[in-house]
Amino acid sequence: MKSAKSTPQEITLEDEIHMLRRKMEQIFLEEQSFTSEIVIEISSLLDLKINEYMKANPKKKL
């Protein structure tokens, strides 16, 4: 896992987690539902990414 960006196009796992979290929050505000299919889908993806991050960085917190 890379923690620093070497090019503007390269997105770190931490950046991806933050983007997914913001997207999930935005869609929740639009849908006004935690059980909306798209909110659940993004939440599940976010869970996977957080687990991936925690395995790669066991002592680091988001």
N, C-alpha and C positions, 0 to 999 in steps of 0.2 A: 504494500500500500504506500502510495506517495502522500506525504503530508504537505508538501509545498507545490505550488503551481509553477510549472516550467514554461507553459505557454498560456495565453489568454483563453484558449479553447478547452484546456484541461480542467476538469471539475473534480475536486476531491470528494471522497466519500462523506466527509463532514459537511461540505457544501451541499451535496445532494440531499442529505438528511434535513438540513435547514430549509432547502427549497421545497421539499415534500411537505414538511410541517406547515410552512406558510401556505402552500397550495391547499392542503387539507383544511386549514382554518378558513381560507377564503371560500372554498366550496361549501363548507358547513354554513357560513354566513348566508350564502346564496340559497342553499337548500333548506336551511333551518331544521336540519335533521341529522342526528348521529347515525341513523339507520339507513340513510340514503345509500344506494348501491355504490356510487362513485366515492363517497366519503369512506365507506368500508374498504373499498378496493385500495385507495390511497393509504389508509391506515394500516392495512396488511402489508403493503409494500414498505411503508415506513418502519414497521416492526422488523421486517427482514433486514433492512439496511442498518437499523440500530444494532441488531444482533451481530451482523457482519462487522460493524465498527467495534463493538465490545470485544469480539473475539480477536480482532487485530490489535486492539489497544486496551488490554485488560486493566491497566492502572489509570487510564485517562477517562475523564468524564466529558460529556457533551456540554 
